[in-house]
Amino acid sequence: MSELTDRIRPLVGILGGLLVGGTLYAFARGALPGQLAFASAVVGVMAGLGARLMGAIGSPKELRLMVFGTLFATVSGEWFIYEGLRPRHSFAAHLVADPVWLVMTVLFLVAGIFFGVRLLVGTDPWTDILVHGSGAVPPGAAGTECPRCGSLQTVPEAKPARRGDQALVCQACDHRWLISGAPRPGGSAGRGS
């Protein structure tokens, strides 16, 4: 039962974040002037926050749910705005009626997804974005991929078990492994445990 709960909790967090984000988007679109499209970024950020709060580890399934769910929640929020206007044209015509708004919405939507994913998989999203950008994380640093679950929520071990060992610990699955090339007793380098 615990394994099933561990699999469902992150999905509930993502879906809850999408629901809150989509609702905030629809409210912001109805309350703010039409040209302000920055509210579309809220959907992705809320999905990432919900996932992080409920213990998601950034698996491929969770990331796909976040990305496509964010797109669906944003389009659903826009549909509610469209229905409230009671227009005489189609939903597709409503979406392309203002090209500047459409481009800005798509840009903010992509930025929201990016920040939501970084919030989920990064140990410190602001530092990751500002310092590392899109570059690879150096091996042995916080954010190195866990060999067991693939999560990037890893940090160097605070207190090594043996003197001279350099190990990383995954905060998502509690896996501990030695960093490749780290010195080991007897002079041989170890891969991981």
C-alpha positions as CSV (number, residue, x, y, z in Angstrom):
1,M,0.0,0.0,0.0
2,S,2.9,2.4,0.8
3,E,4.4,2.0,-2.7
4,L,1.0,2.8,-4.3
5,T,0.7,5.9,-2.1
6,D,4.2,7.0,-3.0
7,R,3.3,6.8,-6.7
8,I,0.0,8.6,-6.4
9,R,1.0,11.4,-4.0
10,P,3.2,13.2,-6.6
11,L,0.5,13.0,-9.2
12,V,-2.1,14.4,-6.8
13,G,0.3,17.3,-6.1
14,I,0.8,18.0,-9.8
15,L,-2.9,17.9,-10.5
16,G,-3.7,20.1,-7.5
17,G,-1.1,22.6,-8.6
18,L,-2.5,22.5,-12.2
19,L,-6.0,23.1,-10.8
20,V,-4.9,26.0,-8.6
21,G,-2.7,27.5,-11.4
22,G,-5.5,27.1,-14.1
23,T,-8.0,28.8,-11.7
24,L,-5.6,31.7,-11.0
25,Y,-4.9,32.1,-14.7
26,A,-8.6,32.3,-15.5
27,F,-9.2,34.8,-12.7
28,A,-6.2,36.9,-13.8
29,R,-7.3,36.9,-17.4
30,G,-10.8,38.1,-16.4
31,A,-9.6,40.7,-13.9
32,L,-6.5,42.1,-15.7
33,P,-6.4,44.1,-18.9
34,G,-6.3,41.9,-22.1
35,Q,-2.7,42.5,-23.1
36,L,-1.2,41.3,-19.8
37,A,-0.4,37.7,-20.5
38,F,2.1,37.0,-17.7
39,A,-0.5,35.1,-15.7
40,S,0.0,32.1,-18.0
41,A,3.4,31.5,-16.2
42,V,1.5,30.9,-13.0
43,V,0.1,27.5,-14.2
44,G,3.5,25.9,-14.7
45,V,5.0,27.3,-11.5
46,M,2.0,26.1,-9.4
47,A,2.3,22.6,-11.0
48,G,6.0,22.5,-10.0
49,L,5.2,23.7,-6.5
50,G,2.4,21.2,-6.0
51,A,4.7,18.4,-7.3
52,R,7.6,19.4,-5.0
53,L,5.3,19.7,-1.9
54,M,3.9,16.2,-2.5
55,G,7.3,14.5,-3.0
56,A,7.6,14.2,-6.7
57,I,11.1,13.2,-7.9
58,G,11.0,14.5,-11.5
59,S,10.5,11.2,-13.2
60,P,9.7,11.3,-17.0
61,K,6.0,10.5,-16.3
62,E,5.7,13.3,-13.8
63,L,7.5,15.8,-16.1
64,R,5.2,14.8,-19.0
65,L,2.1,15.3,-16.8
66,M,3.4,18.7,-15.7
67,V,4.1,19.9,-19.3
68,F,1.0,18.6,-21.0
69,G,-1.2,19.3,-17.9
70,T,0.1,22.9,-17.9
71,L,-0.9,23.3,-21.6
72,F,-4.3,21.7,-20.9
73,A,-5.0,23.9,-17.8
74,T,-4.1,27.1,-19.6
75,V,-6.3,26.3,-22.6
76,S,-9.1,25.3,-20.2
77,G,-8.7,28.6,-18.3
78,E,-8.9,30.4,-21.6
79,W,-12.0,28.4,-22.6
80,F,-13.8,29.6,-19.5
81,I,-12.9,33.2,-20.4
82,Y,-14.1,32.5,-24.0
83,E,-17.4,31.1,-22.7
84,G,-17.9,34.1,-20.4
85,L,-17.6,36.5,-23.4
86,R,-20.4,34.7,-25.3
87,P,-18.7,35.5,-28.6
88,R,-20.1,35.0,-32.1
89,H,-16.8,33.4,-33.4
90,S,-15.1,30.1,-32.8
91,F,-12.6,29.4,-30.0
92,A,-9.8,29.1,-32.5
93,A,-10.7,32.6,-33.8
94,H,-10.7,33.9,-30.2
95,L,-7.2,32.6,-29.7
96,V,-5.7,34.2,-32.8
97,A,-7.7,37.5,-32.6
98,D,-4.9,39.3,-30.8
99,P,-1.5,38.0,-32.1
100,V,0.5,40.1,-29.6
101,W,-1.4,38.6,-26.7
102,L,-1.0,35.1,-28.2
103,V,2.8,35.3,-28.6
104,M,3.2,36.8,-25.1
105,T,1.0,34.1,-23.6
106,V,3.0,31.3,-25.3
107,L,6.3,32.9,-24.1
108,F,5.1,33.2,-20.5
109,L,3.6,29.7,-20.6
110,V,7.0,28.3,-21.7
111,A,8.7,30.3,-19.0
112,G,6.2,29.0,-16.4
113,I,6.8,25.4,-17.4
114,F,10.6,25.9,-17.3
115,F,10.5,27.4,-13.8
116,G,8.0,24.7,-12.6
117,V,10.3,22.0,-13.8
118,R,13.3,23.7,-12.2
119,L,11.4,24.1,-9.0
120,L,10.7,20.3,-9.0
121,V,14.1,18.9,-10.0
122,G,16.5,21.5,-8.7
123,T,17.7,21.7,-5.1
124,D,17.8,25.5,-5.3
125,P,16.0,26.7,-8.5
126,W,17.1,30.4,-8.4
127,T,20.8,29.5,-7.9
128,D,20.6,26.8,-10.6
129,I,19.1,29.2,-13.1
130,L,21.3,32.2,-12.3
131,V,24.6,30.4,-11.8
132,H,24.5,27.4,-14.0
133,G,21.9,28.4,-16.6
134,S,21.3,25.6,-19.0
135,G,24.8,24.1,-18.6
136,A,25.4,20.7,-17.2
137,V,25.9,20.3,-13.5
138,P,29.5,19.2,-12.7
139,P,29.8,15.7,-11.3
140,G,29.9,15.7,-7.6
141,A,28.0,18.9,-7.2
142,A,24.5,19.4,-5.8
143,G,22.0,18.5,-8.6
144,T,24.0,15.5,-10.0
145,E,21.6,12.9,-11.3
146,C,20.9,10.0,-8.9
147,P,21.9,6.6,-10.5
148,R,18.9,4.9,-8.8
149,C,15.9,7.1,-9.5
150,G,17.2,9.8,-11.9
151,S,16.3,12.6,-9.6
152,L,18.4,15.8,-9.5
153,Q,17.6,16.4,-5.8
154,T,21.1,15.3,-4.7
155,V,23.5,17.0,-2.3
156,P,27.0,16.1,-1.1
157,E,27.0,14.1,2.0
158,A,27.3,16.3,5.1
159,K,29.2,13.8,7.2
160,P,31.0,11.0,5.3
161,A,31.0,7.5,6.8
162,R,34.8,7.2,6.3
163,R,37.5,9.8,6.2
164,G,38.4,10.7,2.7
165,D,35.2,9.4,1.1
166,Q,33.2,11.8,-1.1
167,A,29.6,10.8,-1.4
168,L,26.4,12.2,-2.7
169,V,22.9,11.6,-1.1
170,C,19.7,11.7,-3.1
171,Q,17.0,13.6,-1.2
172,A,14.2,11.9,-3.2
173,C,15.1,8.2,-2.5
174,D,17.8,8.4,0.2
175,H,20.3,6.6,-2.1
176,R,24.0,7.2,-1.1
177,W,26.9,6.6,-3.5
178,L,30.5,7.4,-3.8
179,I,31.5,10.0,-6.4
180,S,33.3,8.4,-9.3
181,G,37.1,9.0,-9.0
182,A,36.9,9.7,-5.3
183,P,39.8,8.3,-3.3
184,R,39.1,5.0,-1.5
185,P,41.2,3.2,1.1
186,G,44.0,1.3,-0.6
187,G,44.2,3.8,-3.5
188,S,41.5,2.4,-5.8
189,A,38.6,4.6,-7.1
190,G,35.1,3.4,-6.6
191,R,32.0,3.7,-8.8
192,G,29.2,3.7,-6.2
193,S,27.3,1.5,-3.8
